[in-house]
Amino acid sequence: MATGKRDGLLIAGGGLAGSLAAIAMAKRRPEVPILLVEESDRFGGDHVTSFFDAEIDEAQRWLLDPLVTHHWPGYYVAFPEQSRKLKAEIGSFGSERIDQAVRAALKPDQYRLNTKVVAIRENELVLPGGEKIRADGVIDSRGAANLSTLDLGWRKSVAREYHFPRPHRVDLPVLADATVDQLEGYRFVQCLPLSEDRLLVEDNVYADTADLDIAAIGARLDAYLLKRGWRDGVLEREQSGALPIALGDDVQPLWRSGGARVARLGARGGFFNPVTGHAIADAVRTAALLTEQRDFDGALLHDAFEAEVGQMWRKREFYRSFNSLLFQTPAWDRHKVMASFYRLDQALIARFHAGQLGVIDRMHVQSGVNFKAARAAR
């Protein structure tokens, strides 16, 4: 897309949401000129993404299925009071799959790497040196940026991928091992078996602040591996970050910040799972929604996706209430709340993770989860 051209679509940010949007447009709307601009030297970031199959609409599987490299029929959870194996289809893939998919779907003149975006307007990107690229519309998917206008808790984590000299013997994902010491919030370790001798181990804390002490968390991971008997592992990849956990009900201040009326995707636009902070399911939905637009005018895209995120947040009010009660619980007791949640009916837990709770389901969650400590704190 040449400088000065005024048709088509510009996407700033080639992370998960921006890359999926570009891939979807290339596959379903090839007649629309697009340009994907990413600051780093690759698309998709540098992390492993996992998700429940039930989170993804069947009609949108065409976009995600080609990326998936691992699939499991269930998972484990463990708390001091109990351990449990649950059935649920779980998929996973590494960010390198996103990078490969973007390069396969887009022509070389449809993307630019190692290019920082200095400013964004509804129909224009400003690049270093004053270069301007214009189109009908622009989408900003450059990551979370400033989320201070939202009422949030945080899921802080450090994840490491190890290659062991012998099988680690983890047959299914461990989505929550909360038998570990509880520190500043609900803490648990996740383990994803990427092969019989490769394992992704992630230390997570649901905490009130987003500050991240990578060295301290890394030391806790070292201790966890020793406790589990996983010695001599070769560290191959490390990722860290803080994901937003939604507590408050109003997402509109996020869209009113920044001045320009530019459409947003991913966490930058409030498109993330309110309980886990993950953006994958929303990224698939918004990518599919983008391909259905009849007009790619920047102002119209802004209005369409602002309306979409507002509708999503209204539907997820129950989940934010759940989070709010969890975060009102004293930090050292939050694991007890989650332990009571994982004692619920297996099918109910699956519908919770899939975002498919009915009215009766919500009543069962409210009656079955122990929020006594939270109510006492209030």
KAGI-V702719 format. One record per residue. N is the residue number from 1. RES is the residue in three letters. PSI is psi in whole degrees, -180 to 180 (none if undefined). OMEGA is omega in radians with two decimals (NA if undefined). NEAR is the number of other C-alpha atoms within 10 Angstrom. Layout:
{{N,RES,PSI,OMEGA,NEAR} {N,RES,PSI,OMEGA,NEAR}}
//
This chain:
{{1,MET,114,-3.03,19} {2,ALA,153,3.05,11} {3,THR,133,3.12,12} {4,GLY,-13,-3.14,12} {5,LYS,140,-2.97,14} {6,ARG,26,3.00,16} {7,ASP,162,3.12,17} {8,GLY,-161,-2.94,20} {9,LEU,136,3.04,25} {10,LEU,133,3.10,29} {11,ILE,117,3.13,26} {12,ALA,117,3.14,28} {13,GLY,113,-3.12,27} {14,GLY,40,2.99,31} {15,GLY,-154,-3.08,24} {16,LEU,-54,-3.05,24} {17,ALA,-46,-3.13,30} {18,GLY,-40,-3.14,29} {19,SER,-44,3.12,27} {20,LEU,-37,3.10,25} {21,ALA,-43,3.14,28} {22,ALA,-43,3.12,27} {23,ILE,-45,-3.13,23} {24,ALA,-43,3.12,25} {25,MET,-42,-3.14,23} {26,ALA,-35,-3.09,21} {27,LYS,-41,-3.02,13} {28,ARG,-22,3.14,13} {29,ARG,59,-3.07,16} {30,PRO,-16,3.14,14} {31,GLU,-12,-3.11,10} {32,VAL,119,3.07,13} {33,PRO,135,3.11,18} {34,ILE,156,3.00,25} {35,LEU,122,3.11,23} {36,LEU,123,-3.08,25} {37,VAL,123,-3.09,26} {38,GLU,137,-3.08,25} {39,GLU,-33,-3.08,17} {40,SER,-171,-3.09,16} {41,ASP,9,3.13,12} {42,ARG,164,3.10,20} {43,PHE,152,3.01,26} {44,GLY,-3,-3.13,25} {45,GLY,-150,-3.11,17} {46,ASP,75,-3.10,17} {47,HIS,172,3.07,17} {48,VAL,130,-3.14,19} {49,THR,133,3.06,15} {50,SER,158,-3.05,17} {51,PHE,157,2.97,19} {52,PHE,133,3.13,19} {53,ASP,-37,-3.07,21} {54,ALA,-14,3.08,17} {55,GLU,-22,-3.01,20} {56,ILE,126,3.09,18} {57,ASP,138,-3.10,13} {58,GLU,-37,-3.10,9} {59,ALA,-13,-3.11,9} {60,GLN,9,-3.12,16} {61,ARG,-24,-3.13,12} {62,TRP,-29,-3.10,13} {63,LEU,-36,-3.03,17} {64,LEU,-38,-3.01,18} {65,ASP,-40,-3.14,13} {66,PRO,-16,-3.11,12} {67,LEU,-24,-2.95,18} {68,VAL,130,3.13,15} {69,THR,-20,-3.13,12} {70,HIS,145,-3.13,15} {71,HIS,135,-3.12,18} {72,TRP,149,-3.10,18} {73,PRO,3,-3.11,13} {74,GLY,-175,-3.12,17} {75,TYR,168,3.12,20} {76,TYR,151,2.89,18} {77,VAL,150,-3.13,21} {78,ALA,131,3.08,20} {79,PHE,164,-3.14,19} {80,PRO,-32,-3.08,12} {81,GLU,-15,-2.99,10} {82,GLN,159,2.94,13} {83,SER,152,-3.06,17} {84,ARG,144,3.01,11} {85,LYS,129,-3.09,14} {86,LEU,149,3.11,17} {87,LYS,133,3.03,14} {88,ALA,139,3.12,18} {89,GLU,124,-3.11,15} {90,ILE,135,3.09,19} {91,GLY,164,-3.11,19} {92,SER,154,3.04,19} {93,PHE,155,3.10,21} {94,GLY,161,-3.09,18} {95,SER,-22,3.11,19} {96,GLU,-26,3.09,17} {97,ARG,-36,3.06,16} {98,ILE,-47,-3.13,26} {99,ASP,-45,3.13,20} {100,GLN,-41,-3.09,14} {101,ALA,-39,3.11,19} {102,VAL,-47,-3.10,25} {103,ARG,-30,3.12,16} {104,ALA,-35,-3.06,12} {105,ALA,-33,-3.06,16} {106,LEU,148,3.02,19} {107,LYS,156,-3.11,12} {108,PRO,-31,-3.13,10} {109,ASP,6,3.12,11} {110,GLN,5,3.07,18} {111,TYR,157,3.08,20} {112,ARG,125,3.08,18} {113,LEU,169,3.12,15} {114,ASN,38,-3.09,11} {115,THR,113,-3.14,16} {116,LYS,138,3.05,17} {117,VAL,120,-3.09,19} {118,VAL,-40,-3.13,13} {119,ALA,155,-3.12,14} {120,ILE,134,2.98,20} {121,ARG,173,-3.00,19} {122,GLU,-19,3.10,23} {123,ASN,26,-3.04,23} {124,GLU,140,2.95,24} {125,LEU,137,3.05,26} {126,VAL,125,-3.08,16} {127,LEU,170,3.13,16} {128,PRO,145,-3.13,11} {129,GLY,3,3.11,7} {130,GLY,1,3.11,10} {131,GLU,135,3.13,12} {132,LYS,136,3.08,18} {133,ILE,127,-3.07,19} {134,ARG,153,3.08,22} {135,ALA,-176,3.06,25} {136,ASP,-44,-3.08,20} {137,GLY,165,-3.11,27} {138,VAL,144,3.02,30} {139,ILE,133,3.14,28} {140,ASP,112,3.12,25} {141,SER,42,-3.01,26} {142,ARG,24,3.13,24} {143,GLY,180,-2.94,19} {144,ALA,-34,-3.09,15} {145,ALA,-136,-3.06,10} {146,ASN,111,3.12,12} {147,LEU,20,-3.05,17} {148,SER,-17,3.12,9} {149,THR,-10,-3.13,14} {150,LEU,153,3.05,19} {151,ASP,109,-2.96,15} {152,LEU,151,2.75,23} {153,GLY,-174,-3.05,25} {154,TRP,143,3.00,25} {155,ARG,102,-3.09,24} {156,LYS,138,-3.06,24} {157,SER,154,2.90,23} {158,VAL,128,-3.12,24} {159,ALA,141,3.12,23} {160,ARG,136,3.06,21} {161,GLU,126,-3.08,23} {162,TYR,148,2.97,21} {163,HIS,119,-3.07,20} {164,PHE,153,3.14,17} {165,PRO,-9,-3.14,13} {166,ARG,164,-3.12,13} {167,PRO,139,3.13,13} {168,HIS,-16,3.04,19} {169,ARG,26,3.00,12} {170,VAL,112,-3.03,16} {171,ASP,-26,-3.14,15} {172,LEU,159,3.08,18} {173,PRO,140,2.95,22} {174,VAL,102,-3.06,20} {175,LEU,-22,3.11,17} {176,ALA,105,2.93,23} {177,ASP,95,-3.10,19} {178,ALA,21,3.04,24} {179,THR,-3,3.14,17} {180,VAL,167,3.12,16} {181,ASP,134,3.09,11} {182,GLN,123,-3.00,16} {183,LEU,-101,-3.06,13} {184,GLU,4,-3.13,15} {185,GLY,-169,3.09,23} {186,TYR,114,-3.10,26} {187,ARG,139,3.09,25} {188,PHE,158,3.09,24} {189,VAL,136,3.04,24} {190,GLN,146,3.09,18} {191,CYS,123,3.07,22} {192,LEU,118,3.11,23} {193,PRO,105,-3.10,21} {194,LEU,-21,2.99,21} {195,SER,-177,-3.10,15} {196,GLU,-19,3.12,14} {197,ASP,12,3.07,16} {198,ARG,137,-3.04,22} {199,LEU,133,3.00,23} {200,LEU,121,-3.11,21} {201,VAL,125,-3.04,21} {202,GLU,126,3.07,23} {203,ASP,123,-3.08,23} {204,ASN,145,3.02,25} {205,VAL,127,2.99,20} {206,TYR,105,-2.97,29} {207,ALA,169,-3.08,22} {208,ASP,-20,-3.11,17} {209,THR,161,-3.07,14} {210,ALA,-1,-3.11,16} {211,ASP,142,-2.97,11} {212,LEU,117,3.07,14} {213,ASP,89,-3.03,12} {214,ILE,-39,-3.12,15} {215,ALA,-44,-3.13,10} {216,ALA,-42,3.13,11} {217,ILE,-37,3.08,20} {218,GLY,-38,3.09,18} {219,ALA,-37,3.10,10} {220,ARG,-37,3.08,17} {221,LEU,-41,3.10,19} {222,ASP,-44,3.14,13} {223,ALA,-37,-3.14,12} {224,TYR,-43,3.13,16} {225,LEU,-41,3.11,14} {226,LEU,-41,3.13,12} {227,LYS,-38,-3.13,10} {228,ARG,-4,3.12,9} {229,GLY,19,3.13,10} {230,TRP,88,-3.12,17} {231,ARG,162,3.04,14} {232,ASP,21,3.08,13} {233,GLY,142,3.10,17} {234,VAL,120,3.14,13} {235,LEU,122,-3.09,14} {236,GLU,-23,-3.13,11} {237,ARG,143,3.06,14} {238,GLU,138,3.08,16} {239,GLN,151,-3.13,15} {240,SER,160,3.11,19} {241,GLY,177,3.10,15} {242,ALA,120,-3.13,20} {243,LEU,144,-3.13,24} {244,PRO,138,3.03,25} {245,ILE,116,-2.99,27} {246,ALA,130,3.10,29} {247,LEU,-46,-3.10,23} {248,GLY,170,-3.00,16} {249,ASP,-13,-2.96,15} {250,ASP,113,3.09,14} {251,VAL,-13,-3.04,22} {252,GLN,-36,3.10,17} {253,PRO,-30,3.10,12} {254,LEU,-39,-3.11,17} {255,TRP,-20,3.09,21} {256,ARG,-13,3.13,12} {257,SER,153,3.06,12} {258,GLY,-13,3.03,11} {259,GLY,-74,-3.02,8} {260,ALA,144,3.13,14} {261,ARG,77,-3.10,21} {262,VAL,133,3.08,24} {263,ALA,146,-3.10,25} {264,ARG,146,3.06,27} {265,LEU,167,3.11,30} {266,GLY,-161,-3.12,25} {267,ALA,-27,3.13,24} {268,ARG,-28,3.13,20} {269,GLY,6,-3.11,23} {270,GLY,14,3.13,27} {271,PHE,87,3.09,28} {272,PHE,155,3.10,25} {273,ASN,125,-3.05,25} {274,PRO,-25,-3.08,24} {275,VAL,-41,-3.07,22} {276,THR,-22,-3.04,16} {277,GLY,-7,-3.12,19} {278,HIS,147,-3.07,21} {279,ALA,-2,-2.94,21} {280,ILE,-49,-3.07,22} {281,ALA,-43,3.11,22} {282,ASP,-34,3.12,22} {283,ALA,-39,3.10,23} {284,VAL,-45,-3.11,24} {285,ARG,-45,-3.08,19} {286,THR,-32,3.06,23} {287,ALA,-43,3.10,22} {288,ALA,-41,3.12,21} {289,LEU,-39,3.14,16} {290,LEU,-41,-3.11,20} {291,THR,-17,-3.11,19} {292,GLU,-4,-3.12,12} {293,GLN,140,3.12,13} {294,ARG,-22,-3.12,9} {295,ASP,130,-3.09,13} {296,PHE,24,3.00,22} {297,ASP,137,-3.04,18} {298,GLY,-43,-3.12,23} {299,ALA,-39,3.13,19} {300,LEU,-39,3.07,18} {301,LEU,-43,3.10,24} {302,HIS,-49,-3.09,23} {303,ASP,-39,-3.12,13} {304,ALA,-44,-3.08,15} {305,PHE,-26,3.00,22} {306,GLU,-41,3.09,23} {307,ALA,-39,-3.13,12} {308,GLU,-46,-3.12,14} {309,VAL,-35,3.08,22} {310,GLY,-42,3.11,16} {311,GLN,-42,3.12,11} {312,MET,-45,-3.11,16} {313,TRP,-36,3.09,23} {314,ARG,-40,-3.14,13} {315,LYS,-24,-3.03,11} {316,ARG,19,-3.11,18} {317,GLU,-38,-3.13,16} {318,PHE,-40,-3.12,15} {319,TYR,-37,3.10,21} {320,ARG,-35,3.05,21} {321,SER,-41,3.07,15} {322,PHE,-48,3.13,18} {323,ASN,-44,-3.10,22} {324,SER,-43,3.10,19} {325,LEU,-38,3.10,21} {326,LEU,-44,-3.09,26} {327,PHE,-16,3.03,23} {328,GLN,-17,3.07,17} {329,THR,139,3.07,24} {330,PRO,140,-3.00,16} {331,ALA,-41,-3.05,18} {332,TRP,-9,-3.13,14} {333,ASP,-3,-3.05,18} {334,ARG,-31,3.13,25} {335,HIS,-27,3.10,23} {336,LYS,-37,3.06,21} {337,VAL,-47,-3.12,20} {338,MET,-32,3.07,18} {339,ALA,-41,3.12,21} {340,SER,-34,3.08,17} {341,PHE,-43,-3.10,18} {342,TYR,6,2.93,22} {343,ARG,-5,3.14,14} {344,LEU,170,3.09,14} {345,ASP,138,-3.06,13} {346,GLN,-43,-3.14,14} {347,ALA,-35,3.11,12} {348,LEU,-42,3.09,19} {349,ILE,-41,3.14,20} {350,ALA,-42,3.13,19} {351,ARG,-34,3.08,15} {352,PHE,-51,-3.11,18} {353,HIS,-27,-3.13,18} {354,ALA,-6,-3.09,17} {355,GLY,33,-3.04,16} {356,GLN,34,-3.12,13} {357,LEU,134,2.99,19} {358,GLY,-180,-3.11,12} {359,VAL,-44,3.14,7} {360,ILE,-39,3.09,9} {361,ASP,-45,-3.11,16} {362,ARG,-38,3.10,15} {363,MET,-40,3.14,11} {364,HIS,-38,3.08,14} {365,VAL,-45,-3.12,19} {366,GLN,-37,-3.12,14} {367,SER,-25,-3.04,10} {368,GLY,-21,-3.12,16} {369,VAL,133,-3.07,18} {370,ASN,95,3.08,19} {371,PHE,20,-3.09,23} {372,LYS,-43,-3.11,11} {373,ALA,-36,3.12,17} {374,ALA,-42,-3.14,18} {375,ARG,-37,3.12,11} {376,ALA,-38,-3.14,10} {377,ALA,-29,-3.11,11} {378,ARG,none,NA,8}}
//
